[in-house]
Amino acid sequence: MIRSLSVAAVAGVAALTLVGCGSDDKAAPAGTDKVGGTVTVFAAASLTETFTELGKQFEAAHPGVKVVYSFAASSALAEQINQGAPADVFASAAPKNMRQVQDKGEVTGAPVTFVRNRLEIAVPKGNPGHITGLADFGKTEPKIALCAEQVPCGAAAKTVFDVAGVTPQPDTREADVKAVLTKVKLGEVDAALVYRTDVQSAGAQVAGIDFPEAAKAINDYPVAPLAHAPNPAAAAAFVDFVQSEQAKTVFAKAGFDAP
């Protein structure tokens, strides 16, 4: 029942989903205990695996509820929300992008930090580029992939390079962390900076290399229901759920830090 939507298409598809699901999918009125209908969640790309799993658990706990996701860079999602894309919940990989939405009056209540994450060097299986640390990102020989600086993983990367005194020489900058990870999986680059949760999710296809500067750029992930949520009851319930002990187990297994 869980579906992932592209950011560009989410406005139209989410609207059609909400209109076309029939009487059983109508949002429960705000202030009631009943949770039903469709809950549309805009979430950072690095949450893809964990939120997909949590969506299944949330649906099992609330029969009749459908969770629809749009996974992308937090900066892109914030822009979509501010432009009126219909969504119930926003989960960002950085407070900065949540503030973009807050400043436009699009958030209900105070966002809550539910997990933290940190960067790790990702290399293809076997480490063909012989990468040993962050200094290799300043060399011209290895092929390097980084996130665009306006997205959270790119902003975090800029911080660690500044701390390390390294000027990176990327061959490509990608729109979100999953696009960067794909470059590593396919062997198109020798190294990249992604979140350690992404390295873990890639399994045997990718190896991770820790580096000390990562501790200087830990990302807080805030979540909040949205002010113009089509389904406010389900939005509130989902935000509560991602803070539950059940959700904490899923996040810990994926490599996230507790807030």
Summary of the structure (lengths in Angstrom):
residues: 259
radius of gyration: 18.7
end to end distance: 29.7
largest distance: 60.4
contacts: 937
relative contact order: 0.20
helix: 43%
strand: 22%
